[in-house]
Amino acid sequence: MKIGLVAGEASGDLLGAGLIAAIRARVPDAVFEGVAGPAMVAAGCESWEDAESLAVFGLIEPIREIPRLLALRRSLVRRWRENPPDVFVGIDAPDFNLGLEKSLRRSGIRTVHYVSPTIWAWRAGRIKTVRKAADRVLCILPFEKKLYDQEGVDAVFVGHPKADNMPTDIDVESARLMLGVDGDPVVAIMPGSRRGEVARLGPSFAAAAALLAESYANIRFITPVATQTLRPMIEKQLADAGIAEYFTVTDTYSVEAMAAADVVLLASGTAALESALLGKPTIAAYRVAWLSAFIFRRFGLIKTTYFTMPNNITESPLIPEYIQEAATPEALAKAVSELLDDRERRQAIAISFAKLRSQLALGADGVAAEAVIELAR
């Protein structure tokens, strides 16, 4: 059995690696090829292009990358038409993968799209594109399957791999000891994994930390750096805010940093789900380039009330969200302070997040593998 794969960014690479391992456990002689990151390569995928080449973000920002991405897509279509896989799996990266899936499907190749586009949040019309592109959609959120069922699209809810992999017993003191953090309270501050995110949110996060340090004498902050290239930028932002002495900056260790924290302040994204699955009270902020924000608002492209994934699943929103100009240092510091000062509220949030975990922990890698293998056969 031969399976073509295209994953976008680090998150897609991890999803792909889990899928490869689960398929190989069921079909030992399966062959995997396509656009892959280091985790997928380690799992046994032949890489024709690095997954990070698809890591473009925003509405306006990716425009300069269009010629390169179109050329890559054409080369993949040509290659797989000449030597077709039994099934193709596009992992996330919908702007790239849906067009690729549509071309491959027209050539008679079965296609799977793994991780539904956020049709419930914005650009709801993309569900028509998905219907044309994918023979099957693998959904990681419980409410997505119903949306596809209503449109006659074959969809499978597989659960979320993060819920399967997050530790269940959090030892806060051990996490603090491992990271060398001895403060009380401890706040994890995570301004993002992309340079643009860190550039837009980092100064506000650092300034918020400075305000908090004025109110809590023994407070400590911990920031896990997503990639080494971001470390100089983050360290400069902390130095400019005069708050560097309060910070422990680590290479990776994002899960441990959140586990060590009383409260987490982060850039809205996958990290918000991770923090929720760890049962951590969380504040989220989000900023895009001003032109992207103008277009989103001017044309009413955003259809969801909440930006963070957990807030769209839990019965009531548990993560305060601060978007664009609302993400001021004063507002962020106030939100963190309110949670630090309310232990009962923090405990109630942890209990609610435990219920979220039970909804999502279905063994996603295995469920997704069964769905792919069934279609391939």
N, C-alpha and C positions, 0 to 999 in steps of 0.2 A: 504494500500500500504506500503510495506517495502522496504527501500532503504539502501543498504550497502555503506559505505563511508570509504575511507582512504585518509587522508590529511597529507602532509609533511610540517613541520615547521610552523612558525607563520603566514606566508603569506597564506599558504594553509588552515590554521585554519580559517582565516577571510573569505576567499572565501567560505569555507564550511558552515560557519555560515550564510552568506548571502543567499546561495542556500537553506539551510534548512528553513529559514524564508519565502522565496518566495514560496517554495513548500507547506509549511504548510498553507500559506494564500490561496492556491488553493485546497489543499487536507488536511483538518484539522485533519483527523485521521491517517495521514502518520506516520510511525515509522522509526527511523534512528538509525543505529548502526555501529560500526567499530572503526577505529583509528582516534581519535579526540583530538583537543586541547581545551583549556578552553572556547573559544568563541563558538565552536560547541556544547560543553556540555551545556553551558548556553542557546543555541538555542533549545536544546532538544534532542541531540544525546547521545545515550548510548555508553560510551567509554570503549573499551576493552584494549586499549593501548594509551599512550600519543603521540600526533603527533610529539613532539620533539624527539622521539626515531628514527625518520627518518632523523634528521637534521645532515647529514654527507655531506662533501663538498670537492671538489677537484677531482683529478684523482687517485693519489696514496693513499692519506690520508684515504679514506673509506675502504681500503682493510681489515684492522683488524676487521671491523664491519660486514664483509660478513657472517660469520657463524650465528651471532645473527639475522641478517635481513632475511636470508634464513629460519631459524627456525620460525620466526614470519610469514613469508609469507605462509609457509606450514600449520601453525596452522589456518590461516585465510581461506585458501582454504578448509581445512577439515571442518571447522565450517560452512562455507556457502554452501558447497555441501550437508551437512546434513540438513540444514535449509535455503534454497535459498531465497534471496531477489528478489523482482520484477525487480530490476535493481541495478547494482553496478556502483558507480561513483568514479573513481580514480582521486584525485585532485593533480595535479602537481606531484612531486617526480617520474619522469618517469622511472628511473632505478629500482625502487621498484614496481611501479604500473603497468607498462606494462606487466611484467611477471605474476603478479597476475591476471590482466585482461585476459591474454591469457588462463590461467588455468581455470578461471571461465567461460569464453566463451565456451571453449571446453565442459564444463559441462552443457551447455544450458542456462546459465545466461546471460542476456543482459548486455552489458558493455558500459560505457561512460568514455572517458578520458577528463578531464577538465583542460585546459591550454596545448596547443600544446608544445611538446618538441621543442627546438630551432633547428629544422632541417634545417632552413635557415642559421644558423650560423656554426654549426659543426655537424659531424656524420649524414650527410644527409641520409644515408642508413637506419636510424631508421624509416623512413616513412614506410618501409616494415614491420617492427615490429608493428607499430601502426595499419597498415591494418589488421594484424592477431589478434591484441589484442582488438581493440575497435569497437563496432558497430557504435559509433558516437563520433566525436571529437568536443569539444567546444573551439573555438579559441578566443583569446582576442586581437589579432592584425589583422588589416584589410587585409594584404597581405597573411596571412596563409591559409585562406579558398581556395584561388586559387590553391595553391600548392597541397592541398588534392583533390580538384576537378580533377586535372590532373591525379591523381593516382587512381581515382575511390573510394575515401574514403568519407563516409558521414560526412560532416563537417558543423558546424554552427558558424558564426561569432556573438558573443554575446556582443562585446564591452568590455571595461575594467572597472571593479568595481571602481578602483581608480578615474577614470574620473567622475563617478557618485557621488562620496562621497566627493571630494575635495571642499573646500569653493570657491565660485566664486568671492566674494567681499573681497579682502585682505586689512585689516586695519593695515598697518605696525606699526604705532605708538601705537595702542592698544596692538599688539603682543609684542612690545618691553617693554611696561609698565608692562604687565602681567608677563614677564620673568625677569624684573628688569635689562634690558640692555639699557644703556643710551649713547652708543658710536655713532660716526659718522666718518667713515662708520662702518657697522656691517657685519661680515662674519660668516655664519654658517659653521662649520667644522664637518663632519660626517664620521669617519674612518671605519664604518661598524657595523654590528650587530652580527658578529661571532668573537670569540676570535682570530682565525687565521688571519682574515682580519685586526683587530685592531693591532695585533702584527706586521704585515708586513707593514701597511700603517701609523699607528699612529705616529711613530717617524718622518717620513717625513712630515706629516701634521703639527705636532707641530713645526718642524724646519722652515717650510714655513711660519707659523704664526709669528715666531720670526723675520723673514726677513721683513714681512709686517709691523710689529710693528715699525721697524726702519724707515719706510717711511711715516707712517700715525700716527701722534701724538695721535689722539683721537680714533683710531680703537679699536673695541671690537669684541671678538669672542664668539660664543655660540655653545656648543656641547651637543646635547641630547643623553643620554646614553640609548642604546636599552634595556639592562638588567642590574640589579644591580651588577652582577658578573663581568661586564666589567669596572665598575667605578674605582676600585683601579688601574687597568692597565692604563687607560686613564689619571688619575690624576698624576700617576708617570711619564708618558711620558711628560706631560706638565711641571711638576716640573724639570725634567731632561733638558728640553729645555729652562728653565728659563722664561717661558711665562705664567705661571699659573695665575698671577695677571690680565692678560688681558682677561681671560676666565670666562664665566658663564657656569657651567656644570649642566645640568638639568636631572631629571629622566623622561624619555620619552619626551613628548611634541615635537616630531620631526616636525610635521606640523607647529606648532607655531614658532619653531626655524627658519624654512625655510621662513615662512611668514615675520618674523622680519628682515631678512637679505637683504642686497643689492646684495650679491653674495653668492653662495653655493659651497663649495668644499666638495666632497663626494666620497665614495667608489662606484664604478659602481655597479648597482643593481636596485632593486625596487625603492629605494630613488631617483634615477635619474628621473624616470617617475613622481614621486610625485612632485619633484622640478619643472619639466617642466610644470606640470598641474597647479602649483601655479604661473606660469609665471616668474620664477626666473632664471636669468643668472646663469649657472652652469658649473663647471669644474669637470671632473670625472677621477679617477685613479683606477687602478686595478692591483693586484699582487696575484699570486698563489705561492705555494712552488716551489723551483727551479727545482726539478725533474719533477713536473707536467708541468712547462713551457718548459723544454727541450723536453718532449715527444710531447707536442702540436706542437712545431716547427719542430721537427725532422720528424714527420710523417704527417705534413701538415693537422692537424685535424681541424684547424680553417678556416671556409669558408666565414666569413663575414668581411666586411671592418670595421664596427663599432661595438663596444661592448655595448654601451648604447642603450636602447630600443628607446628613442626618435629619435636618429640619424638614425635609420633604418626606420622611418616613415615620418619624415619631408622631404620637397623637397631638402633641403641641410642641412648638419650637423651643428647643433647649439651648441653642447656641446664639447669643446676640451677634448680629451681623452689622458691620459698618462698611458701607459701600461708597467709593469715590471720595467726595469732599467730606462725607460724614466720618471718615476714618482719621479724625484729628487725635493728636497725642492726649489731649484732655479727655476726650470721650473714651478712648481706649483705656487709659489709666483708671478712670472712674469705673468702667465695667469690670476690670480686673479686681479693683479694690472691693467692690460690692461682693464679689464671690469669695475673696480671701476672708472677708469679715463675716461671712454667713456659712458656718460649717454645716448646719442642717440643710441648707440649700444645696451645697456640694454633695452631700450624701444622697439626697433625693435624686439629683441628676445622675449619679452613679447607678442607682437602682434602675432608673428608666433606660439608661444606656445598656444595661445588662439584658433587658428585654429586646432591644434592637439587635444585639448580637445573636440571640436565639432565632430571630427572623432570618438572618442572613447566612448563618453557618450551616450550609447544606452539603459541604464537600464539593465545592465548585469545580475543582480540577477534574474530578471523576465524572461528575454529571455532564460537564462540557465535553469531555472525551467521549462518553457514550453517545452523545448527540452528534458529534462529528463522525465517528465511526459508522454509526447507523446510516448517515447520509452518504458516506463514501461507498458503502456496500450496496 
